[in-house]
Amino acid sequence: IQRSRTPAIAAVLLVLAAAALFLGFARKHGPHNALLLQLQQAAAKPDALPATWLAYAQALDQAGEFPRAAAAYQRVLETDPYNKSARLACASCLARNHNPDPFYAFMQATLLVDPKLTLNILGRPESAPYLPEPRFQTLQKDAIAGSRD
């Protein structure tokens, strides 16, 4: 006796679809969103520490909210302009936001602070789409020259 596998396949597909819906809902409304809201509230306080802004920026970055993450990383850099990890993460968010002007302005400022880090950032995959532009090529040349000093 051969049985049809169609009902079993349909049941598996139904379970997979339900799981996908649940995971989508949990991602949108679950614990990550609650943590993001808590961090947002903590960062909104006037006495928020740079570590709070950094945690908030990282949560926004993980959520794919690149413009807001970049702004939060910039808040960290206001109090600690030499924080390499915050500067690198901010540049990455700006690059992944696909808006060349803010990314270029940030990279110009980064060149003044740390030419080697500028070169590092421009060598990352998210920066690659910008490198054909003459202004980014000039920035890269200036970073190379500044790195030698």
C-alpha positions as CSV (number, residue, x, y, z in Angstrom):
1,I,0.0,0.0,0.0
2,Q,1.4,3.3,-1.0
3,R,0.3,6.4,0.8
4,S,0.3,9.9,-0.5
5,R,2.9,12.1,0.9
6,T,1.0,15.2,0.0
7,P,-0.7,15.6,3.5
8,A,2.6,15.2,5.3
9,I,4.3,17.7,3.0
10,A,1.4,20.1,3.4
11,A,1.6,19.8,7.2
12,V,5.4,20.5,7.2
13,L,4.9,23.5,5.0
14,L,2.1,24.8,7.3
15,V,4.4,24.4,10.4
16,L,7.3,26.2,8.6
17,A,5.0,29.0,7.5
18,A,3.6,29.4,11.1
19,A,7.2,29.5,12.4
20,A,8.2,32.1,9.9
21,L,5.2,34.3,10.9
22,F,6.0,33.8,14.6
23,L,9.7,34.7,14.2
24,G,8.8,37.7,12.1
25,F,6.4,38.9,14.8
26,A,8.8,38.1,17.6
27,R,11.6,40.1,15.8
28,K,9.3,43.0,15.3
29,H,7.6,43.0,18.7
30,G,9.7,40.8,20.8
31,P,12.5,41.2,23.4
32,H,14.9,42.9,21.0
33,N,12.3,45.7,20.4
34,A,11.7,46.0,24.2
35,L,15.5,46.3,24.8
36,L,15.7,48.9,22.0
37,L,12.9,50.9,23.6
38,Q,14.6,50.7,27.1
39,L,17.9,51.9,25.6
40,Q,16.2,54.7,23.7
41,Q,14.6,55.9,27.0
42,A,17.9,55.7,28.8
43,A,19.7,57.6,26.1
44,A,17.0,60.3,26.1
45,K,17.9,61.3,29.7
46,P,20.0,64.4,29.9
47,D,22.6,62.6,32.1
48,A,22.9,59.6,29.8
49,L,26.5,58.2,29.8
50,P,28.5,57.5,26.6
51,A,28.2,53.8,27.4
52,T,24.4,54.1,27.2
53,W,24.6,55.9,23.8
54,L,27.0,53.2,22.6
55,A,24.7,50.4,23.7
56,Y,21.7,52.2,22.0
57,A,23.8,52.7,18.8
58,Q,24.7,49.0,18.7
59,A,21.1,47.9,19.2
60,L,20.0,50.3,16.4
61,D,22.8,49.0,14.2
62,Q,21.7,45.4,14.8
63,A,18.1,46.4,14.0
64,G,19.2,47.8,10.6
65,E,18.3,51.3,11.5
66,F,21.5,52.8,10.1
67,P,20.7,56.5,10.1
68,R,19.6,56.4,13.8
69,A,22.5,54.2,14.7
70,A,25.0,56.6,13.1
71,A,23.5,59.5,15.0
72,A,23.8,57.6,18.2
73,Y,27.4,56.7,17.5
74,Q,28.1,60.4,16.8
75,R,26.7,61.2,20.2
76,V,29.4,58.8,21.6
77,L,32.0,60.5,19.5
78,E,31.0,64.0,20.8
79,T,32.4,63.0,24.2
80,D,35.1,60.6,23.0
81,P,36.3,61.6,19.5
82,Y,39.1,59.0,19.5
83,N,36.9,56.0,20.2
84,K,37.9,53.9,17.3
85,S,35.2,51.3,17.6
86,A,32.4,53.9,17.7
87,R,34.0,55.7,14.8
88,L,34.3,52.5,12.8
89,A,30.8,51.5,13.5
90,C,29.4,54.9,12.7
91,A,31.2,54.9,9.3
92,S,29.9,51.5,8.6
93,C,26.3,52.6,9.3
94,L,26.7,55.7,7.2
95,A,28.1,53.6,4.3
96,R,25.3,51.0,4.6
97,N,22.7,53.8,4.5
98,H,23.7,54.4,0.8
99,N,23.9,58.2,1.2
100,P,27.3,59.3,0.0
101,D,27.3,62.9,1.3
102,P,27.0,62.2,5.1
103,F,29.4,59.3,4.7
104,Y,31.9,61.5,2.9
105,A,31.6,64.3,5.5
106,F,32.2,61.8,8.3
107,M,35.2,60.3,6.5
108,Q,36.7,63.8,6.0
109,A,36.5,64.3,9.8
110,T,37.9,60.8,10.4
111,L,40.8,61.6,8.2
112,L,41.7,64.5,10.5
113,V,41.5,62.4,13.6
114,D,43.0,59.1,12.3
115,P,44.3,58.6,8.8
116,K,45.1,54.9,9.4
117,L,41.5,54.3,10.5
118,T,40.2,56.2,7.5
119,L,42.3,53.9,5.2
120,N,40.9,50.9,7.1
121,I,37.3,52.0,6.7
122,L,37.8,52.7,3.0
123,G,39.1,49.2,2.6
124,R,36.0,47.6,4.0
125,P,33.3,46.1,1.7
126,E,30.6,48.5,2.6
127,S,32.9,51.4,1.4
128,A,33.6,49.8,-1.9
129,P,30.6,51.3,-3.8
130,Y,31.9,54.8,-3.0
131,L,35.5,54.4,-4.1
132,P,34.9,55.0,-7.8
133,E,33.9,58.6,-7.0
134,P,36.8,61.1,-7.4
135,R,36.2,62.7,-4.0
136,F,36.6,59.3,-2.2
137,Q,39.6,58.5,-4.3
138,T,41.2,61.8,-3.1
139,L,40.2,61.0,0.4
140,Q,41.9,57.6,0.1
141,K,45.1,59.2,-1.3
142,D,45.1,61.7,1.6
143,A,44.7,58.8,4.1
144,I,47.6,57.0,2.5
145,A,49.7,60.1,2.7
146,G,48.7,60.8,6.3
147,S,49.3,57.2,7.3
148,R,53.0,57.5,6.4
149,D,53.5,60.3,8.9
